[in-house]
Structures are given as C-alpha cells and as structure tokens.
Amino acid sequence: MKIAIINGPNLNLLGKREPGIYGSTSFEDYLVTLKSKYPQVEILYYQSNVEGELINELQRVGFDYDGIIMNPGGYTHTSVAIGDAIASIKTPVVEVHISNVHAREEFRKLSHVSGKSAGSIIGLGLKGYELALQYLIDRK
C-alpha cells in the first residue's frame, strides 16, 4: 500500500512555529514514528510552501497511490485550484488540520478542500495523520 502525505505552507516549521497551537514536534520526527508504527505501508512525504507545487504533487500521485493525506495549511481557505485538483484525481484524499480551524479566526471556517475530500480530521494534533492513515488502510 502506498500513501502520500502532502503538507502545505509553513508546516515545514512544525516544532518551531507557534508550539501552543501546533506542538513542539517536527513533522520529520513524527514521520519516523508513523513509519515505524506502519511498516507495511510505503509512506511518501512531500511539503511545499508553493500552491502550484502542491497541485503538481497531487496530480503526480493522484492516479497511482492508494490514498493521500493532505494538510493544505492556509491554502485550505484560499485555493480553489487545490480543491479542483483533488476533484480531478482518482486517489482518495483525507484532509487533516492539526489545529481546530473552526475555533480560530472566522476566515478559517471556509475550506475549498473539505467538499472534495473523502473526509476531514480537524483539531486532533498530529494524531490526525495517523487516524487518516488508519482510515485509508481500513478502506482498502
């Protein structure tokens, strides 16, 4: 089974960025734990701060992988193009957000991704990625 995790802008700063909201663990450190817990799954990790690069990666893996876990970061609320890319591919996408976006600023309540995704996991910290992964495993 092949799963891609695609993270959007500023998620390269996890562990350093606003630890009160995002925690103190880097995604790279978390990924080591996730891969060791699920050795039967080939996990590809991709992160970019650039909207077009995220779309390119969705299109690259979106017809060959078994699932995609995506945290589009701030593009969730602004990128119709990322939503369109998700709608255009065959591979199911689970939207994940570390923080509870509905308990934050008003503009964060709009998602151009949720309606195109298989589901959304919001506000459960890094645990959301594991829950999304388990969903995709069970779905297969």
C-alpha positions as CSV (number, residue, x, y, z in Angstrom):
1,M,0.0,0.0,0.0
2,K,1.3,3.5,-1.0
3,I,0.1,6.6,0.9
4,A,1.3,10.1,0.2
5,I,1.3,12.8,2.9
6,I,1.3,16.2,1.4
7,N,1.7,19.2,3.6
8,G,1.3,22.8,2.6
9,P,2.8,26.2,3.6
10,N,4.5,26.7,6.9
11,L,4.2,23.1,8.0
12,N,7.9,22.8,7.5
13,L,8.2,24.9,10.7
14,L,6.3,22.4,12.9
15,G,8.2,22.1,16.2
16,K,9.3,25.7,16.0
17,R,6.1,27.6,14.8
18,E,3.6,28.5,17.5
19,P,4.1,25.5,19.7
20,G,1.0,26.4,21.7
21,I,-1.1,25.7,18.6
22,Y,1.0,23.2,16.6
23,G,3.0,21.4,19.3
24,S,6.8,21.0,19.7
25,T,7.4,18.0,17.4
26,S,8.8,18.5,13.9
27,F,6.9,16.6,11.2
28,E,10.1,14.8,10.2
29,D,10.3,13.4,13.8
30,Y,6.6,12.5,13.8
31,L,7.0,10.8,10.4
32,V,9.7,8.4,11.8
33,T,7.2,7.3,14.5
34,L,4.4,6.9,11.9
35,K,6.6,4.9,9.5
36,S,7.8,2.6,12.4
37,K,4.2,2.0,13.5
38,Y,3.0,1.2,10.0
39,P,5.9,-0.7,8.3
40,Q,3.5,-2.4,5.9
41,V,2.7,1.0,4.3
42,E,5.0,2.9,1.9
43,I,4.6,6.5,3.0
44,L,5.8,9.3,0.8
45,Y,6.2,12.7,2.4
46,Y,6.0,15.9,0.4
47,Q,5.9,19.5,1.7
48,S,5.8,22.8,-0.2
49,N,5.1,26.4,0.6
50,V,4.1,26.9,-3.1
51,E,0.5,26.3,-4.3
52,G,1.4,25.2,-7.8
53,E,3.9,22.6,-6.5
54,L,1.2,21.1,-4.2
55,I,-1.1,20.8,-7.2
56,N,1.7,19.2,-9.3
57,E,2.3,16.7,-6.5
58,L,-1.5,15.9,-6.2
59,Q,-1.6,15.2,-9.9
60,R,1.7,13.2,-9.8
61,V,0.5,10.7,-7.1
62,G,-3.3,11.1,-7.7
63,F,-3.7,8.1,-10.0
64,D,-1.2,5.6,-8.7
65,Y,-1.3,5.9,-4.9
66,D,-3.8,4.2,-2.6
67,G,-4.5,7.3,-0.6
68,I,-3.4,10.9,0.1
69,I,-3.4,12.6,3.4
70,M,-3.3,16.4,2.8
71,N,-2.9,19.4,5.1
72,P,-3.1,22.3,2.7
73,G,-2.3,24.8,5.5
74,G,-3.5,28.3,4.8
75,Y,-4.3,27.3,1.2
76,T,-7.3,25.4,2.6
77,H,-9.2,28.7,2.8
78,T,-8.0,30.4,-0.4
79,S,-7.2,27.8,-3.1
80,V,-10.0,26.8,-5.4
81,A,-7.2,25.3,-7.5
82,I,-6.2,22.8,-4.9
83,G,-9.8,21.8,-4.4
84,D,-10.2,21.4,-8.2
85,A,-7.0,19.3,-8.3
86,I,-8.4,16.9,-5.6
87,A,-11.7,16.6,-7.5
88,S,-9.7,15.8,-10.7
89,I,-7.7,12.8,-9.3
90,K,-8.8,9.2,-8.7
91,T,-6.9,8.7,-5.3
92,P,-9.0,9.5,-2.2
93,V,-7.8,12.4,-0.2
94,V,-8.2,12.9,3.6
95,E,-7.9,16.5,4.7
96,V,-6.1,16.9,8.0
97,H,-5.6,20.0,10.1
98,I,-3.5,20.0,13.3
99,S,-5.4,22.8,15.0
100,N,-9.2,23.2,15.3
101,V,-9.7,25.6,12.4
102,H,-13.3,26.2,13.5
103,A,-12.2,27.5,16.8
104,R,-9.8,30.1,15.3
105,E,-10.3,33.1,13.0
106,E,-13.6,33.3,11.1
107,F,-11.9,33.1,7.7
108,R,-10.5,29.6,8.6
109,K,-14.0,28.1,8.7
110,L,-14.1,28.1,4.8
111,S,-12.4,25.1,3.2
112,H,-12.1,24.7,-0.6
113,V,-10.8,21.1,0.2
114,S,-13.4,19.5,2.5
115,G,-16.1,19.1,-0.1
116,K,-13.7,17.4,-2.5
117,S,-12.1,15.1,0.1
118,A,-13.2,11.6,1.4
119,G,-13.2,13.2,4.9
120,S,-11.6,15.7,7.2
121,I,-9.9,15.3,10.5
122,I,-9.6,18.6,12.3
123,G,-8.1,19.7,15.7
124,L,-6.6,16.4,16.9
125,G,-2.9,17.5,16.6
126,L,-0.5,15.2,14.7
127,K,-2.7,12.3,15.7
128,G,-5.0,13.3,12.9
129,Y,-2.4,12.0,10.3
130,E,-2.4,8.6,12.0
131,L,-6.2,8.5,12.1
132,A,-6.3,9.4,8.4
133,L,-3.7,6.7,7.6
134,Q,-5.7,4.1,9.5
135,Y,-8.9,5.1,7.6
136,L,-7.1,4.7,4.3
137,I,-5.8,1.3,5.4
138,D,-9.2,0.1,6.5
139,R,-10.8,1.4,3.3
140,K,-8.7,-0.7,1.0
